[in-house]
Amino acid sequence: MKGIHYTISILTIVLFFSCCETEKKRMFTDEFDRSEVLTFWADDIIIPAYEQYVSDLQSLSDQVTIFYDDSSLEQFDLLKDNWLSAYKSWQHVSMFAIGQAETNEIRKYTNIYPSDTELIESNISSGVYNLMLPSNFDAQGFPALDYLFFGVADDAASVIAIITEDAYQQYIIDIVSNLTSLSEAVLNDWKGAYRAEFIANSGSSATASFDKMANDFMFYYEKFFRAGKLGIPAGVFSGSANGQSVEAVYSRNYSKLLFDEAFKSVQQFFNGVSFDGSTEGPSLDVYLDYVQGLTEGTDLKKAINDQWAIAASAAEEHLQDDLKALVDDDFIAVLTVYDEIQKAIVLLKVDMMKQFCVQIDYVDADGD
């Protein structure tokens, strides 16, 4: 399977150089107003998604304070509910590694899994740690909270007894505080000067906003959605399935929910559906229609959405809420869904990006 992935990557590079001559690229981009796409992305998808994410993190922060004032089972359940809400919101902003999100590497502080639980415990035990250091990427974020809220003991009462100890309490407060400050920095950047800068950079060069966002979308789809949520746990790249590598491994019942949220965000972005689902605007789909209108190509947008419909159906049929148990018991079921997600790679990374004349700017994600 990895040989197939490698062939796809080489083919992609060849196609870029053979099909994206300077004159053709100029024809495709000069008459299409990319700024309309960039404006819709900024105002109707990215900024609203970050507003929701920051709001959910603030609710989580507030609930942490409430819980440590009243460490009852009821307040602990609310704490876990707030954690899940913020985690779901994260799925809708994770792909946007541009601007301040790229500068501060927000992904690495937010959702590296599986967590290094030994490092988490060592940090708590010593009380000496700096969550801004790269060495602590996998000892914080939502996966660390997953471990602390669900994995330190077998029942809720025992978990509460542990995480209300002073050292654990401070560590949880620090994790949530770091998540909040990082997300607020990104949102403030978008609401400040970056929005106008992002929209104004509407050219067709490798550093233009459209090209960068198309690459961010593709990289997210390959590495964090396809590989991270399904491929790595199912052993696609290592040859050995490992249920401990699934997202939200300790809570056990939310892995598929987070997968579904991420899949929804991918499809909404491609199809130009606003974050709240109420409006549609120009996105990758509209530009693809435009380019294919010039080249009289096949209906690639339909082919992509049709393949995603097949993948979504396979996910409903084969995946279950507890992906760890599924990987451990029947990883072939996970591979079945992975294969349908993978089939869209050729349509997106080869066919779509060739039509856009956008060159892949990252090293192939397979095996990461």
Summary of the structure (lengths in Angstrom):
residues: 368
radius of gyration: 21.2
end to end distance: 14.4
largest distance: 67.3
contacts: 1222
relative contact order: 0.14
helix: 73%
strand: 1%
